[in-house]
Amino acid sequence: MKLFIIGNGFDLAHGYKTSYGSFREYLSENKTTSGTFYIHDIFSDASKSDWSNFEQLLEDYDFVDWGSSYASDIYVEDDKEQDRNMSYNNRLNDSYREIAISLPSTIRAELCSFIEQATSHKTNTIEMVEKLIKPRDLFVTFNYSFTLEDIYKIQKTQILHIHKTIYSEDEIILGHGNQYLKPNPNLPEFDLSNPAGQLCKLNAEFKKDYQISALEIFLEKKQVSQIIIMGHGLGDIDAVYFQKLNTLFPHLSLITYYFHYDENYKNPYNKRIPKNEQIQEKQDILSVLFPNQGIKIIEW
């Protein structure tokens, strides 16, 4: 049997606008709040390119710096303005406390609503994909949607939603891969001059809860003859899953990666990366993740 690894590019290929860039627009249009702030405004310093890798943004974003910008005009030593400053800071403190508590759950809930809306319309199968799938094949999907079930009629028992789904009883799994990230111990939770200090815990709150055991159980005693990766960007955040697959199936002769050329893909210097360089990048990543297997890249 074949094992398909499915990423967000799979939904995009079927016409669903499920990118994090579209999620950014969704949050802006719906004006979703955490505390008294719009979530879109909380990430106001993040560029569109940062949003394309939103999970990494959740590790790197400086929430404290953002929060501090709203208190930059406070003069705590000005006796004449002490009462006003205290009142303003107390309001900020209340809102930041709510953000620190609610933002992770709010973003996950909003992402579910966004995915549900983005995948609500009917779409067709892709002929090439349909021909690849056989009745006994297995699927590990990183998507929260039900494209495999709804469009290709795959049985639920053959699918592992590694990050859960929009209708899961538990929260979907979202976040960065830095499991060693700890809250900054040098920032106070709250004082008059720095109410944003309590936001220092947020980056650590967005750590991804890896589901390695679920992957092992799903694939236990399965006779996988080929791994096919479709629509997954092969980012560092999910590398641990591919490393586990390499451990579980070390004797496979071939890993097949279906590549979709993104003409808007840019490097950190905002320069577009040509197709041949994008393909080579995927080839290099796969060679590290699966060092003993042959790599075949097919454009779709």
Disulfide bonds with the S-S distance in Angstrom:
none
